[in-house]
Amino acid sequence: MKRIWTWQFSVTLILIGASVLTYMIHYLLFRDLRQIFYYLIEDIASLFLYVLLVILFIERLLAQREKRALLKKLNMAIGTFFSEVGLDLLKRFSVLIEKAEVLERQVAISPRWNKKEFEAAMAAARDFNYQVRLTPAQLAELDNFMGGKRTFLLRLLENPNLLEHERFTDLLWAVFHASEELTFREKNFEGLPESDYEHLAGDLKRAYSQLVSEWIAYNSHLKESYPYLFSLTARVNPLNPQSSPIVRT
């Protein structure tokens, strides 16, 4: 049977008893029931205003606190994604993109970047004309890599908290779909019709463009909230051919 006598129940009884005792003392001292009921009704009327204040202000503060805690967990998941999959994918995808060096110059994240430079990089990533060139050997290599990360991606997709981050969820689906497209061809990438190459190019373009944008947004978050983590991600930025984890200056 469920336990009834909890500490909450004990505190409730104590507070009710204290209230009744106070009213009894008031009556014994002043012998005025009319005054007791007058102030009791006045206090009950004020109680509704107190409840309204709790709903409008305290509840909102708690919701904001919960949202911040959730965003912190989401960014931890995003960081794990980039460490495990994202950084390698950025390197592998960039080889498939025509004129990738043009984009790399615009998104070569630096530890000295400010908010305005991050916004410019986001705009450059959004406006860049992603054109994908494919060879059977490149598709086979990409298939091997992404196939090995399939279980990890599935675990991320099972995380219900990620539904709160629509952009990152879309990225995961785009990456996972590209992996599935490659997997179902069973490593048979030779002699595919041109229409199929175009279809695969579209899937990879979708995944890569979202990956670049999310990488920039993630670094912008780290710059603001975790400078020591941002220092490392900026130094190992896969979109910067000159990047190095070694601190030289």
FENLINJO-V725162 format. One line per field, one symbol per residue. phi: phi as a letter, one per 20 degrees, with the letter a starting at -180 (. if undefined). psi: psi as a letter, one per 40 degrees, with the letter a starting at -180 (. if undefined). A space follows every 50 residues. Layout:
phi: ???
psi: ???
//
This chain:
phi: .ffeedffffffffffffffffffffffedlcffffffffffffffgfff ffffffdfffffffffffffffffffffffgffecgfffgfffffeeflf fffffecfgdgefdffffffffffffefefcddccgffffffffffffdf ffffffffffffffdffffffgffffffffgfffelmddemffgffffff ffffffffffffffffffffffgedcgfffgffffdgfedgefbffedc
psi: ihhdgidddddddddddddddddddddddefgdddddddddddddddddd dddddddddddddddddddddddddddddddddddddddddddddehhfd ddddddfghieeiaddddddddddddeighhhhiiddddddddddddeed dddddddehddedegddddddddddddddddddeefegeheiiddddddd dddddddddddddddddddddddddgdddddddddeheehdeihehhe.
//
